[in-house]
Amino acid sequence: MGAEHSKNEERRSMVFLRKGPKLPAWEDALLAGREPKSLLKRGLRYVSLSLIMKGMTSTPDFLWGLHEVQKLNLSRNQLVVIPPSLGKLDRLVVLNLGGNCLKCLPKEIGLLRNLKVLFVNMNCLKEVPAELSLCRKLEVLSLSHNCISQLPLSFTDLTSLRKLNLSNNRFVQIPLCIFALRSLDFLHLGSNKLENIAESIQYLVNLQIFIVENNNIRSLPRSLCYISSLELLNADYNAIQTLPDDLYLLRRLRRIAWNPMDKGLHIAHNPLSRPLPEVVEGGLDVLFNYLRDKKEHN
């Protein structure tokens, strides 16, 4: 009788578990007595683990024992802090922490010497640890939609960095360390508080996409015209009145672009002095010819 009653209780419990709210993947695995490593997915390139949109307010302790993981996605949760234990995952190549509530990153992030891609966009960061510069293999970094106003000078050591997104932050000027990142081909500084672009921008000789839309920039520096690799220059929604005479040197800009996704020159929604508005409406060739003639007659 007692045994039968116990079995009935167990069945009712199992039914309750099945009908209740679905457990997060890691809790489900641990409840079933499975090894946490069973959560890992082995793809062609990376051993990955995705805990996206699990409603986590803190990271599960077992995570820091999964030393094999190379690609970790913790995005779109409610994480407030990432513990120093992150440094134990020294095989990480891709780390996505986007869409959380992080106010800082642990300095142990510098132990991730194999890290190539890091997303910390849409958080509450006010600063970035200098130790991140120890991740010398880093190629892609997104810090967009935070509250950052400066970067550590040690960022000059990120010589492999190719793509950097700093949009929707609080930068008043472009951090000096950025001009040392000669491998950059993508730089997004849109929706900040920039008032100018330093002449040092010319040192980013491999830059192909440069976005500074929605700032307070009053003019484009002449040195920008010497970055011959530029294919997209977006300066929409600024306070620009004149354009540098040498802008025609940017021969990889194929057209005046209106769609944000298109390559070319984006110069809309600026108080351009006349006759520039009419010239721009004629297209890029007309604009370049105008600037070339203007330079020759000066």
Beta strands, then each sheet from edge to edge (+ up, - down):
strand 1: 41-42
strand 2: 47-50
strand 3: 71-73
strand 4: 94-96
strand 5: 117-119
strand 6: 140-142
strand 7: 163-165
strand 8: 186-188
strand 9: 209-211
strand 10: 232-234
strand 11: 264-266
sheet 1: 1+ 2- 3- 4- 5- 6- 7- 8- 9- 10- 11-
end
